[in-house]
Amino acid sequence: MGSDRDSQRVWFLEWPEALDITPLSATVKAGRRLWIIRYLKHCKASRQAVCRVSGRAYLKKVAAEESGQSDHCKAALSWFFTTADSPRPG
């Protein structure tokens, strides 16, 4: 079911800057920032790679433990991984 891409590590160090210039409201940006930071801290604490596989596992954990929050988490992680895949100037 998963692909090599799903388990490939994602290096997206400039995600805060990318989020800052995304055309979303300040409230939505703040929520996404919170969920992305929580996910990255979870990966660090559990010694997991930042990848789509761990992102999906984290989303399942959030859905089970934090009723009503999984949609916000899903939107944040979707933005993170989609934007990480996008070409960036540089």
Residue pairs with C-beta under 8 A, 6 or more apart in sequence:
2 52
2 53
5 52
6 51
6 52
6 53
7 49
7 51
7 52
7 53
8 51
8 52
9 49
9 50
9 51
10 50
10 51
10 52
10 80
10 81
10 84
11 50
11 84
12 18
12 50
12 80
12 83
12 84
14 88
15 36
15 80
15 83
15 84
16 33
18 83
18 88
19 29
19 32
19 33
19 36
19 79
19 83
20 29
22 29
22 79
22 83
24 32
31 72
31 76
32 72
32 75
32 76
32 79
32 80
33 76
34 76
35 72
35 73
35 75
35 76
35 77
36 76
36 77
36 80
38 73
39 50
39 55
39 58
39 73
39 76
39 77
39 80
40 50
42 48
42 58
42 61
43 49
43 50
43 54
43 58
48 54
48 57
52 81
55 77
55 80
55 81
58 73
58 77
59 70
59 73
59 74
59 77
62 69
62 70
62 73
63 70
66 73
